[in-house]
Amino acid sequence: MTSSAVEFRVRYAETDQMAVVHHRNYFAWFEMARTEWLRQRGHSYGELEKDGILMPVTEVNAKYHASARYEDLVRVTARVASFNKVRLIFTYEVRLAETDQLLCTGRTEHTFINRDGQVVRLHRTHPELVALLAEEGDA
């Protein structure tokens, strides 16, 4: 399974009074890495949405190992853990870019739906994306 990563510096607005990253921000960082994973493979959320395909998060979790702090350079890595007809699961690692210290691990689960909330048969609309996801995860 191949991964994609994004690196950035922690912004002041992402921290609390102790200059420690607030836990909610890790979920936004997961989304950044997931979006980049798609983009690096020739797809984007924007394109999928224009085609009427949405990928809501149906489950999310995170385990915090150490604190990220204001101005830390962090690297968030995303990879497909599993994929089948109704579910796509990404896993994540957040690390300090300069030392590789593990800060957080996480997981998001998604389904493909249309704007009416009905499950989409992705193999009919985007067979190339299905092939890519099947290569990356447990199809």
N, C-alpha and C positions, 0 to 999 in steps of 0.2 A: 504494500500500500504506500503510495506516495503522499507526501504532505505538502502544504503550502504554509508560508509564514509571513507575518507582518512584524515590522519593528517600529517602535515609536517611543517617545519620551512621555512619561506620566505628566499630565497637566495638573496644575494646582486645583482646578475645579473638580478633579477626580478624587481628591483627598479629603480627609476629615481634619479636625483641629490638631491631630497628632501628626499630620503630613503623611498619613498612611492611606493607601487607596481604599475607598469604600467598597464593600463586597459587591454591590450592584453593578459596578463598572466592569467587572470581569465578564458579565454576560454580553455587554456591548462589545467588548474585545473579542469574544468568541464569534460574534456576528461579523466583525471586521475580517477575521481570519477565514471564516466560512465563505464570505463574499469573494475574497481574494482567491480561495481555492477554486471556485467556479470560474472566475475571470481568467486565471492562468490556464484553464482548460478550454477557453473559447466560448464560455457562456457567462451570462450575468443574470442577477435577479431581475434587473430592469427588463431584459429581453423576455424572460419567463413570464413576468407580469403582463407585458404587452400581449403575449400569447394567451393570457387568461389563466396562467398556472401560478398558484401561490404555494408557499412552503411554510405553513405555520409551525411554530415550535409547539410540540405536544407534551414534551417533557424536557426538563433541564436540571442539571445538578452540577455542583462544584465542590471540590475539596481543596481547602486552603492549607498550604504547607509552610509558607513564610509570607511576610508582608512586602508588598511593593510600596515604594515611597515616592514622593514628589521628585521629579526630574530623573528617576531611574530610567534607563533604556531597557525596555522590555521587548521580548519576542514571543509572539503568540503563534503557535503551530496548530493547524487543523488537518485532520485526515478522516476519510470515510472509514468507519468501523464496520458498518454493515448496511446492506441495501436489499430490499425485496419489493414486491409489488405494492405494498402499502406503507412501507417505513424506510426512512433514511436516517442513519445515526452517524453523527460526527463526534469525534473525540478531540480534546484540546489539551495542550500544555502551555502554560505561561511560565517563562523563565527570564531571569535577568540576562540580558544579551551579553554583557561583558564577562560574567562569571559562570553562566549556564546554571545558576542555582534555580531549582524548581520552586516556583511560587504557588502554582495552582494547577490542578487537573480538572477537566470537566467533560461533559457529555450533553449533546442535544439530540432530541428525537424529532423528526419531521414527517409530515405526510404531504402528498401532492393533492391539492384541491383546486376547483375552479372558483370563480367569484360567488357562486351560489352555495359554496360549502360542500359540493359533491366531490367525491374522490375522482381523480383524473387518472386515466389509463395512459401513463406517460409513454409507454411503448408505441402507442398509436400516433402521438403528437411529436415526440422527440426521441426517436429510436437511437440517435447518436448519443444523446445524454444517458439513456438507459445502458447502452453498451459501455460508456465510460464509467458509470457508477458500478456496473457489474464487475468491471475489471478491478476497481479500487476496493470494493467491499465484498462481503459474502453474499453473492447473488442467490 
